[in-house]
Amino acid sequence: MLATSDRTRQHRGRCNHLAGAAAEQSVAMAYDRRGCATAARRWRGQAGEIDLIVRDGDTIVFVEVKKSRSFAQAAARVTRRQADRICRAAMEYVAGEPTGQLTRMRFDVGLVDSVGAVRIVPNAFGGW
């Protein structure tokens, strides 16, 4: 039988997983409204996982989704290390595209606040 602290930790983990999935769904719907097609969700390569991959015309957009109380807090949770990992995973993904490394790419961050509002930050890794 699990101790109370273990059950609490498991419950918190399930809640976080569901909240993350809901945030990813909200961001995917925001891209859909912009006319983008979802190519993959939670795509996993050797370098790591990409939350959302969408096609915006001939550009593949790799999206990191962050949820927090505010957009600012969510944005602050994106680290340089994560950005590097996402970029490496994106290189794996485009290796399977017809144009390979010549594929047009963009790296966005989808932010979700405590009330479920969504903000897309295009080219979020451009300054790094």
N, C-alpha and C positions, 0 to 999 in steps of 0.2 A: 504494500500500500504506500502511496506517495505521501510525503510530508506536506503540510499546508504550504510551506514556502515553495516547494516544487510545483504544486498545483497552481499556485498564484503565478509563478513564472511561466508555466505552460499556458495559462489563460491569457496573460499579458502578451505572450508570443503570438497566440492565435489572433488576438485583437489587433496587434500591430500588422500581422500578415493581411488580415481582412481590410484594414484601413489603407494599407499600401495598395492592395488590389483595387479598391474603390477609387483611390486617387489616380491610379493608372488608367482606369476606365474613364474617369472624367476628362483626363488629358487627351485620351484617344478620341473621345467624342468631340472635343474642341478642335482637334485636327480634322476630323471628319467634316465638321461644319465649315472648315476652310477649304474643303475640296480635296484633302489629302486622303490617300488610301493606306490603311494599316497593313504593313508587310509582316510584322512579327511583334509579339509581346513576350517579354522576359526571355529574349533570345540569349542562349548561353554558348559561348565559345571557350577556348582554352584560356584566354586572357580574362574572362569574366562574363558577367551578365549585362545586357542592355535592356532597360525597362521597356522601351517602345521604339520601334523602327517604322517610319512612315515614308511614303513616296509623295513628294511634292513636285509634280511634273517629272522632269528627268533627274531630280535631286533626291538622294536618299538622306533622310533626316534621322539622326540618332538622338533619342530623347532620354535624359535622366529625369525621373519624376521625384519630387520632394514634397512632403506634406508636413506642415507645422502650424502653429497658432496664427502666424502671420506670413506674408510673402517674404518679408525680410529675414525672418528666422529660417524659413525653408531654404532660401537662397544661401544663407550662411552655412548650411549643412553640406553644400557641394564643395568637396576638397580638391586640391590639385591632384592628389593621388587618385581619386575617383575619375577625374577628367582624363588622366593618363591611361588608366585602365580601360575606360570606355573607348578611347581612341585606338588602343591596341585591339580591342575586341571588334571595333568597326573595320579595321584592316582585315581581320579574319573574315568578316561578313562579306565585304566587297570582293574578296578573292573569288567568291562564287558568282559574281556578277559578270555579264558578258564583256564589259569594259574594264573589269578588274580594278586596279589601283587608279585608273583614270576616271572612275565613276565620280560624278559630282556629289559632294557630301556636305552636310551641315550638322552642327552639334548644338542642339537646343536643350534648355532646361524647362520642364513643366512644373510650375509651382502651384500648390493647392493649399488654401488657408483653412482655418478651423470651421468656416461655414460652407466649404466646398467650392468656393470661387476659384477659378483657374486663371493663371497668368502664364503666357508662353514667353520665354526669353530666347529670341533667336540668336544664333551664333554666340552662344554663351561662353564658349571656350576660346573665342577669338583673341581675347586680351591676355591669354596665358602663354 
